[in-house]
Amino acid sequence: MNILFICTGNTCRSPLAQVLLERSLADKGLKDIQVVSAGIAAIPGSPASQGSQEVLLPPEDLSAHRARQVDEETMAQADLVLTMTIGHKQMLTKLFPRWSEKIFTLNGYAGYGEKDIADPFGGNRENYLLARREIQEAVENVARYLAKKDVE
């Protein structure tokens, strides 16, 4: 299975979601799931934001992350696309209508309803910690769901 996280610039929320889900999947022994991230308006090659890097706990690491723009090939390779906001979901559905059945908001897929993950971009440490908490909670639910599905 291939999971794609989407945010705006692919420097804050989607890279956080990627690394946090990877860790959660590893903790649950799920090895056949690939996790990547991209942005709707990314500047390719940009590093993860300093704020996102600072709220991670070892061994979580975004130092090697480089932003990438979502494209048709990235969408085609994904089995599941999880967006940080309702707006991201709407934009992807409009840009890539043939893939709309696999596009969900992260909170929606995690069972929390259609609500946005807070955007920390340009904010202080508390903004990044809030985004991390929201993402961590949601990806833990996604990992539990995938682990349960793996057992069935």
C-alpha positions as CSV (number, residue, x, y, z in Angstrom):
1,M,0.0,0.0,0.0
2,N,1.2,3.5,-0.8
3,I,-0.1,6.5,1.3
4,L,0.4,10.1,0.1
5,F,0.0,13.1,2.5
6,I,-0.8,16.4,1.0
7,C,-0.5,20.0,2.4
8,T,0.2,23.3,0.7
9,G,3.9,23.7,0.5
10,N,5.1,20.2,1.7
11,T,7.3,21.8,4.3
12,C,5.2,21.6,7.5
13,R,2.1,19.4,7.9
14,S,2.5,16.7,5.3
15,P,6.1,15.9,6.1
16,L,5.2,15.8,9.8
17,A,2.3,13.4,9.0
18,Q,4.7,11.3,6.9
19,V,7.3,10.8,9.6
20,L,4.8,10.3,12.3
21,L,2.8,7.7,10.4
22,E,6.0,5.9,9.4
23,R,7.0,5.7,13.1
24,S,3.5,4.5,14.1
25,L,3.5,1.8,11.4
26,A,6.9,0.6,12.4
27,D,5.8,0.4,16.1
28,K,2.9,-1.8,14.9
29,G,5.2,-4.0,12.8
30,L,3.5,-2.9,9.5
31,K,6.2,-3.0,6.9
32,D,4.5,-3.2,3.5
33,I,3.2,0.4,3.6
34,Q,5.1,3.2,1.9
35,V,4.4,6.8,3.0
36,V,5.3,9.9,1.0
37,S,4.2,13.5,1.0
38,A,3.8,16.3,-1.5
39,G,2.3,19.8,-1.8
40,I,-0.3,21.5,-3.9
41,A,1.8,24.7,-4.2
42,A,5.3,23.3,-3.3
43,I,8.6,24.8,-4.2
44,P,10.5,21.6,-5.1
45,G,13.6,21.0,-3.1
46,S,12.6,23.2,-0.1
47,P,13.6,21.7,3.2
48,A,11.1,21.0,6.0
49,S,10.3,24.1,8.1
50,Q,12.5,24.6,11.1
51,G,9.4,24.6,13.3
52,S,8.4,21.1,12.0
53,Q,11.9,19.8,12.6
54,E,12.0,21.2,16.1
55,V,8.8,19.5,17.3
56,L,10.0,16.0,16.4
57,L,11.4,13.5,18.9
58,P,14.3,11.2,18.0
59,P,14.5,9.0,16.0
60,E,11.9,11.1,14.0
61,D,13.9,13.2,11.5
62,L,13.1,15.6,8.7
63,S,16.6,16.8,7.9
64,A,16.7,15.0,4.6
65,H,13.2,16.0,3.5
66,R,12.8,18.0,0.3
67,A,9.5,19.4,-0.8
68,R,7.9,18.1,-4.0
69,Q,4.9,19.2,-6.0
70,V,2.0,16.7,-6.4
71,D,1.5,15.6,-9.9
72,E,-0.4,13.0,-11.9
73,E,2.3,10.3,-11.4
74,T,2.3,10.8,-7.7
75,M,-1.4,10.6,-7.5
76,A,-1.5,7.4,-9.7
77,Q,1.0,5.7,-7.4
78,A,-0.9,6.4,-4.2
79,D,-3.5,3.9,-2.9
80,L,-4.7,6.4,-0.3
81,V,-4.3,10.2,-0.4
82,L,-4.8,12.1,2.9
83,T,-5.0,15.9,2.9
84,M,-4.5,18.3,5.8
85,T,-7.6,20.4,4.9
86,I,-10.9,20.2,3.2
87,G,-9.6,22.8,0.8
88,H,-6.7,20.6,-0.2
89,K,-9.1,17.7,-0.7
90,Q,-11.4,19.9,-2.9
91,M,-8.4,21.1,-4.9
92,L,-7.0,17.6,-5.6
93,T,-10.4,16.4,-6.6
94,K,-10.7,19.2,-9.1
95,L,-7.1,18.8,-10.4
96,F,-7.2,15.0,-10.5
97,P,-10.8,13.9,-10.8
98,R,-10.0,10.4,-11.9
99,W,-8.4,9.8,-8.4
100,S,-11.2,11.4,-6.3
101,E,-12.3,8.1,-4.8
102,K,-9.0,7.7,-2.9
103,I,-8.8,11.3,-1.6
104,F,-9.8,12.0,2.0
105,T,-8.9,14.5,4.7
106,L,-6.6,13.1,7.3
107,N,-9.1,13.8,10.1
108,G,-12.0,12.4,8.1
109,Y,-10.2,9.1,7.4
110,A,-9.1,8.9,11.0
111,G,-12.7,9.1,12.1
112,Y,-12.8,12.7,13.4
113,G,-15.0,14.2,10.7
114,E,-14.2,16.7,8.0
115,K,-12.1,19.2,9.9
116,D,-8.8,20.8,9.0
117,I,-5.4,20.2,10.7
118,A,-4.1,23.6,12.0
119,D,-1.6,25.3,9.7
120,P,1.5,26.2,11.7
121,F,3.3,27.9,8.8
122,G,4.9,31.2,10.0
123,G,3.7,30.6,13.5
124,N,5.5,30.0,16.8
125,R,6.5,26.8,18.5
126,E,3.0,26.4,20.1
127,N,1.5,26.5,16.6
128,Y,3.8,23.7,15.5
129,L,3.2,21.7,18.7
130,L,-0.6,22.0,18.1
131,A,-0.2,20.8,14.5
132,R,2.0,17.9,15.7
133,R,-0.6,16.9,18.3
134,E,-3.5,17.0,15.8
135,I,-1.5,15.0,13.2
136,Q,-0.2,12.5,15.8
137,E,-3.7,11.7,17.1
138,A,-5.0,11.3,13.6
139,V,-2.2,9.1,12.2
140,E,-2.4,6.9,15.3
141,N,-6.0,6.2,14.4
142,V,-5.0,5.5,10.8
143,A,-2.3,3.2,11.9
144,R,-4.6,1.3,14.2
145,Y,-7.1,0.9,11.3
146,L,-4.5,-0.3,8.9
147,A,-3.1,-2.8,11.5
148,K,-6.6,-4.1,12.1
149,K,-7.2,-4.4,8.4
150,D,-3.8,-6.2,8.0
151,V,-5.0,-8.8,10.5
152,E,-8.3,-9.5,8.8
